[in-house]
């Protein structure tokens, strides 16, 4: 394989942000390994890659399985001799109050959104340390900065990934040349509302009626937008498109954006301003932590 371009592993690329990040980075001349739990779902990615005239290498990787993560990373390194960038994108939300959630709900959300990130980081670090350089980009959410109603468990996982990333960034770059960065999308234009409602119908919680007023108020703005769109015959536009988020991730990977923490939209900046106004990029805090604990 040619040494031009970076060798990049992206998780969760069967749809949405991950899919478009794979296409965006492949178009930038990088060697993109687009991973997903079930490669049979790669049809859309393969079709779009062909239409765009780019190459993506689809691989199996289940972030919830240690063996799957290790095997994928080892396979890429065996094929290319290196691994320059990890983009931790795989994840999923859960709209359900903590009291409603089953043990399985809790385990699934934390395993997928937090432990999956940890598994992938642990798998790539030996490769990157040996090379003396690397980059880890963790796609979190504004929900990793601001807790939101009925997103209790999802926000808990994303808050944890933010803390994990801050801690890793404090020492991996100054000691090993591995940069850790966080990308924080806000609302993304997807079929979120229909997915939430379908999920509640498929697996109703024991306290659905108790929490229904909270859910109704939470979903009301989206329902209004859908009704307006139907009345006008237009599409429902809530938040950024996955392509727009992918473009920001590509700028982080390319080095155009060097900040530790990056929101992907003006609305995300406004939503998190009370939390981030003192240090929007997180760079000042990293500097302070390195000085205080590591004398760096």
C-alpha positions in Angstrom: 0.0 0.0 0.0 1.2 3.5 -0.8 2.3 5.6 2.2 0.4 8.7 1.0 -2.6 9.6 3.1 -3.3 8.4 6.6 -4.6 4.9 7.6 -7.8 5.6 9.4 -10.2 3.3 11.3 -13.7 4.5 11.8 -16.3 2.7 13.9 -20.0 2.7 13.2 -20.0 3.5 9.5 -23.1 1.7 8.3 -25.1 4.9 8.3 -25.3 8.5 9.4 -22.2 10.4 10.6 -19.9 7.4 10.4 -20.9 6.6 6.8 -20.3 10.2 5.6 -17.1 10.5 7.6 -15.8 7.5 5.7 -16.7 9.0 2.4 -15.3 12.5 3.3 -11.9 11.1 4.5 -11.6 8.7 1.5 -12.2 11.7 -0.8 -9.3 13.4 1.0 -7.0 10.7 -0.1 -6.8 8.7 3.1 -6.9 4.9 3.5 -10.2 4.5 5.2 -11.2 1.3 7.1 -14.9 1.7 7.5 -16.0 -0.7 10.3 -19.4 -2.0 11.5 -20.8 -4.8 13.5 -22.6 -6.3 10.4 -20.9 -5.8 7.1 -24.1 -6.9 5.3 -25.3 -3.3 6.1 -22.5 -1.8 4.0 -24.5 -1.7 0.9 -25.3 2.1 1.0 -21.7 2.9 1.9 -20.3 0.8 -1.0 -22.8 2.3 -3.4 -22.0 5.9 -2.4 -18.3 5.2 -2.5 -18.6 4.0 -6.0 -20.7 7.0 -7.0 -18.1 9.4 -5.5 -15.2 7.5 -7.0 -13.5 6.7 -3.7 -12.3 3.6 -2.0 -13.3 2.4 1.4 -12.2 -0.8 3.0 -15.2 -2.4 4.9 -14.2 -4.5 7.9 -16.1 -6.2 10.7 -15.8 -4.6 14.1 -18.2 -5.0 17.0 -17.1 -2.4 19.6 -18.9 -4.5 22.3 -16.6 -7.5 21.7 -13.0 -7.4 22.7 -11.9 -10.1 20.3 -13.6 -8.4 17.4 -11.9 -5.1 18.2 -8.5 -6.7 18.5 -8.8 -8.8 15.4 -9.8 -5.8 13.3 -7.0 -3.6 14.5 -4.5 -6.4 14.1 -5.7 -7.1 10.6 -5.4 -3.5 9.5 -1.9 -3.2 10.9 -0.9 -6.5 9.2 -2.2 -5.1 5.9 -0.8 -1.6 6.1 2.0 -1.7 8.7 0.5 1.2 10.6 -2.7 2.8 12.0 -2.6 6.6 12.1 -6.1 7.6 13.2 -8.9 6.1 15.2 -12.3 7.8 14.9 -14.6 6.5 17.6 -18.1 7.1 16.2 -20.1 4.1 17.0 -22.9 4.7 19.5 -26.7 4.9 20.0 -29.0 6.9 22.2 -31.8 5.8 24.6 -34.7 8.1 25.5 -35.9 6.7 28.7 -35.9 7.8 32.3 -33.4 6.1 34.6 -36.3 4.7 36.7 -37.9 3.2 33.6 -34.7 1.6 32.2 -34.1 -2.1 32.6 -30.7 -3.5 33.7 -30.3 -4.5 30.0 -30.9 -0.9 28.9 -28.3 0.4 31.3 -25.7 -2.2 30.3 -26.3 -1.7 26.6 -26.0 2.1 26.6 -22.9 2.1 28.7 -21.3 -0.8 26.9 -21.9 0.6 23.4 -21.2 4.3 24.1 -18.4 4.1 26.7 -16.8 0.7 27.0 -16.8 0.4 23.2 -14.6 3.5 23.0 -12.3 2.2 25.7 -11.9 -1.1 23.9 -10.9 0.6 20.7 -8.5 3.0 22.4 -6.8 0.1 24.2 -6.4 -1.8 21.0 -4.8 1.0 19.0 -2.5 2.5 21.6 0.3 -0.1 21.4 0.4 0.5 17.6 0.5 4.3 17.9 2.9 4.3 20.8 5.3 2.2 18.8 5.0 4.6 15.9 5.5 7.6 18.1 2.5 9.4 16.7 -1.2 8.9 16.2 -4.6 10.6 16.6 -7.8 9.5 18.4 -11.0 11.4 17.7 -13.9 10.6 20.0 -17.3 11.7 18.6 -19.3 12.5 21.7 -22.2 15.0 21.8 -23.4 18.2 23.4 -25.0 15.7 25.6 -21.6 15.0 27.0 -21.6 18.6 28.3 -25.2 19.3 29.2 -27.6 16.7 30.7 -31.0 16.5 29.0 -34.4 15.2 30.1 -34.9 11.5 29.5 -31.4 11.1 28.1 -30.0 10.3 31.5 -28.0 7.1 30.6 -26.9 8.4 27.2 -25.6 11.6 28.7 -23.9 9.7 31.5 -22.0 7.7 28.9 -21.1 10.7 26.9 -20.0 12.7 30.0 -17.8 9.7 30.8 -16.2 9.7 27.3 -15.5 13.4 27.7 -13.7 12.7 31.0 -11.8 9.8 29.5 -10.7 11.9 26.6 -9.5 14.8 28.8 -7.5 12.4 30.9 -6.0 10.7 27.9 -5.2 14.0 26.2 -3.3 15.2 29.2 -0.5 12.7 28.8 -0.7 10.9 25.5 0.5 13.8 23.3 3.3 15.1 25.4 4.7 11.7 26.2 3.9 9.6 23.1 2.9 12.0 20.3 -0.7 10.8 20.2 -3.3 13.6 20.0 -6.7 13.0 21.5 -9.6 15.3 20.4 -13.3 15.4 20.9 -16.0 16.3 18.4 -19.4 17.3 19.9 -22.4 17.3 17.5 -25.7 18.7 18.5 -29.0 17.6 16.9 -28.5 15.7 13.7 -31.2 15.5 11.1 -32.2 11.9 11.2 -35.5 9.9 11.8 -35.0 10.4 15.5 -38.6 10.9 16.4 -39.9 7.8 14.6 -37.1 5.8 16.0 -37.9 6.9 19.6 -41.6 6.1 19.2 -40.9 2.8 17.6 -38.6 1.8 20.4 -41.1 2.7 23.0 -43.8 0.6 21.3 -41.4 -2.4 20.9 -40.2 -2.4 24.5 -42.5 -0.4 26.7 -41.2 0.5 30.2 -43.0 -0.3 33.4 -43.5 3.4 34.1 -44.3 4.7 30.7 -47.6 6.3 31.7 -45.9 8.0 34.7 -43.3 9.6 32.5 -45.5 10.2 29.5 -46.0 13.9 30.3 -42.2 14.4 30.3 -41.8 12.5 27.0 -44.7 14.5 25.4 -43.1 17.8 26.4 -39.7 16.6 25.3 -40.9 15.5 21.9 -43.4 18.4 21.3 -41.0 20.7 19.4 -40.1 17.9 17.0 -43.7 16.9 16.5 -44.5 20.5 15.6 -41.7 20.6 13.1 -43.0 17.4 11.5 -46.5 18.7 11.3 -45.3 22.0 9.7 -43.2 20.0 7.2 -46.1 17.8 6.2 -48.4 20.8 5.8 -45.9 22.5 3.6 -45.0 19.4 1.7 -41.3 19.8 2.7 -38.8 17.7 4.5 -38.3 17.8 8.3 -35.1 19.7 9.1 -33.9 19.3 12.7 -30.3 20.0 13.3 -27.2 19.4 11.1 -27.0 16.8 8.4 -24.6 13.9 8.9 -22.5 15.3 6.0 -22.0 18.6 7.8 -20.8 16.8 11.0 -18.5 14.6 8.9 -16.9 17.6 7.3 -16.0 18.9 10.8 -14.5 15.5 11.7 -12.5 15.6 8.5 -11.1 19.0 9.4 -10.0 17.6 12.8 -8.3 14.6 11.2 -6.5 16.8 8.7 -5.1 19.0 11.4 -7.0 22.1 10.3 -8.7 22.0 13.6 -6.3 21.4 16.5 -8.5 22.2 19.4 -9.1 19.5 22.0 -12.9 20.1 22.0 -15.0 21.1 18.9 -18.7 21.7 18.6 -20.0 21.2 15.1 -22.6 23.9 14.9 -23.5 27.4 16.0 -26.6 26.0 17.8 -24.4 23.5 19.7 -22.1 26.4 20.7 -25.1 28.4 22.0 -26.6 25.4 23.8 -23.3 24.6 25.7 -22.1 28.2 26.2 -22.8 28.3 30.0 -20.5 25.3 30.4 -17.8 26.2 27.8 -17.6 30.0 27.7 -14.5 30.1 30.0 -12.6 27.6 27.8 -14.5 26.8 24.6 -11.8 24.6 23.1 -10.7 22.9 26.3 -7.1 23.7 25.5 -6.6 26.0 28.5 -7.8 23.3 30.9 -5.4 20.7 29.3 -2.5 23.1 29.7 -3.4 23.6 33.4 -3.7 19.9 34.0 -0.4 19.1 32.3 1.4 21.8 34.3 -0.2 20.9 37.6 0.2 17.1 37.5 3.0 16.5 35.0 5.1 19.7 35.0 4.7 19.9 31.3 
